[in-house]
Amino acid sequence: MHQKYAELFTELVHSAELIAEQVMEYDKKKNDERGMKTAQIMRDDYAKFYDKIRAKDFDFNTLKKADYAKILVATFIIANNMQDQITNMQNVLNGYQQDIIPKLQKVMKVEEEDKMAEMANEVFQITDETK
């Protein structure tokens, strides 16, 4: 196995450990005891695996099927987490492009400074309180 893949797999495992820790903290705040325990088990499992594979004498050629399965699950977890982040950022970007920027441009088109507040009050309203 090429060293770059060994490094990548090590980082994937570490990232899965960190994500599991974040889920554990989230579940703790939500008082989800069962979810917290599940995330803790996952975090501990990935932490143990991370320590194992980053040992100086570890040989990646000795990985077993269960080890590759853990790396695969870690990759799925990270990819799904990234997709969620991309979706969230795309939603924010759309909000800026479709709501905030056009409204600010409308305010900027007002010639008289003393009328800007009136336009701002007009365009920066929320009519649907559920948003």
C-alpha positions as CSV (number, residue, x, y, z in Angstrom):
1,M,0.0,0.0,0.0
2,H,1.3,3.4,-0.9
3,Q,2.2,5.6,2.1
4,K,-0.2,8.3,1.0
5,Y,-3.1,5.9,1.3
6,A,-1.9,4.9,4.7
7,E,-1.8,8.5,5.8
8,L,-5.2,9.1,4.3
9,F,-6.7,6.1,6.1
10,T,-5.2,7.3,9.3
11,E,-6.8,10.7,8.9
12,L,-10.1,9.2,7.9
13,V,-10.2,7.1,11.1
14,H,-9.2,10.1,13.2
15,S,-11.9,12.3,11.6
16,A,-14.5,9.6,12.3
17,E,-13.4,9.6,15.9
18,L,-13.8,13.4,16.1
19,I,-17.2,13.4,14.4
20,A,-18.4,10.7,16.8
21,E,-17.3,12.9,19.7
22,Q,-19.2,15.8,18.2
23,V,-22.3,13.6,17.9
24,M,-21.8,12.5,21.5
25,E,-21.7,16.1,22.7
26,Y,-24.8,17.0,20.6
27,D,-26.7,14.0,22.0
28,K,-25.6,14.9,25.5
29,K,-27.0,18.5,25.1
30,K,-30.3,17.0,23.8
31,N,-30.5,14.5,26.7
32,D,-30.4,11.6,24.3
33,E,-28.7,9.1,26.6
34,R,-29.0,6.2,24.1
35,G,-27.6,8.2,21.2
36,M,-24.8,9.5,23.4
37,K,-23.8,6.0,24.5
38,T,-23.8,4.8,20.8
39,A,-21.6,7.7,19.8
40,Q,-19.3,7.2,22.7
41,I,-18.8,3.5,21.7
42,M,-18.1,4.6,18.1
43,R,-15.7,7.3,19.3
44,D,-13.8,4.9,21.6
45,D,-13.6,2.3,18.8
46,Y,-12.2,4.7,16.3
47,A,-9.8,6.2,18.9
48,K,-8.5,2.7,19.6
49,F,-8.1,1.9,15.9
50,Y,-6.5,5.3,15.3
51,D,-3.9,4.6,18.0
52,K,-3.2,1.2,16.5
53,I,-2.7,2.3,13.0
54,R,-0.5,5.3,13.8
55,A,2.0,3.3,15.8
56,K,5.4,3.6,14.3
57,D,5.7,-0.2,13.8
58,F,2.2,-0.7,12.3
59,D,2.2,-2.4,8.9
60,F,-0.9,-1.4,6.8
61,N,-0.4,-4.7,4.9
62,T,-1.7,-6.4,8.0
63,L,-5.2,-4.8,7.9
64,K,-8.0,-7.3,8.1
65,K,-11.4,-7.2,6.5
66,A,-13.0,-5.7,9.7
67,D,-10.3,-2.9,9.6
68,Y,-11.2,-2.1,6.0
69,A,-14.9,-2.1,7.0
70,K,-14.1,0.5,9.7
71,I,-12.3,2.7,7.2
72,L,-15.2,2.4,4.8
73,V,-17.7,3.4,7.5
74,A,-15.4,6.3,8.5
75,T,-15.4,7.4,4.8
76,F,-19.2,7.2,4.6
77,I,-19.5,9.2,7.8
78,I,-17.1,11.9,6.6
79,A,-18.6,12.1,3.1
80,N,-22.1,12.5,4.6
81,N,-20.9,15.1,7.0
82,M,-19.3,17.0,4.2
83,Q,-22.5,16.8,2.1
84,D,-24.5,18.2,5.0
85,Q,-22.1,21.1,5.3
86,I,-22.2,21.8,1.6
87,T,-26.0,21.7,1.6
88,N,-26.1,24.1,4.6
89,M,-23.6,26.5,3.0
90,Q,-25.5,26.4,-0.3
91,N,-28.7,27.3,1.5
92,V,-26.9,30.3,3.2
93,L,-25.4,31.3,-0.2
94,N,-28.9,31.1,-1.8
95,G,-30.3,33.3,1.0
96,Y,-27.6,35.9,0.4
97,Q,-28.0,35.9,-3.4
98,Q,-31.8,35.7,-3.5
99,D,-32.8,37.8,-0.4
100,I,-30.1,39.9,1.2
101,I,-28.2,41.2,-1.8
102,P,-31.3,42.2,-3.8
103,K,-32.7,44.0,-0.8
104,L,-29.5,45.8,-0.1
105,Q,-29.3,46.8,-3.7
106,K,-32.8,48.2,-3.5
107,V,-31.8,50.3,-0.5
108,M,-28.7,51.5,-2.2
109,K,-30.8,52.8,-5.2
110,V,-32.5,55.3,-2.9
111,E,-31.0,58.7,-3.8
112,E,-31.9,60.6,-0.7
113,E,-30.1,59.5,2.5
114,D,-33.1,60.4,4.7
115,K,-35.3,58.0,2.7
116,M,-32.9,55.0,3.1
117,A,-34.2,54.0,6.5
118,E,-37.8,54.0,5.1
119,M,-36.8,51.7,2.3
120,A,-34.8,49.5,4.6
121,N,-37.8,49.2,6.9
122,E,-39.9,48.3,3.9
123,V,-37.7,45.6,2.4
124,F,-36.3,44.1,5.6
125,Q,-39.6,42.6,6.9
126,I,-40.4,39.0,7.6
127,T,-44.0,38.3,6.9
128,D,-44.0,34.5,7.6
129,E,-43.0,34.1,11.2
130,T,-42.3,30.4,10.8
131,K,-39.0,31.2,9.0
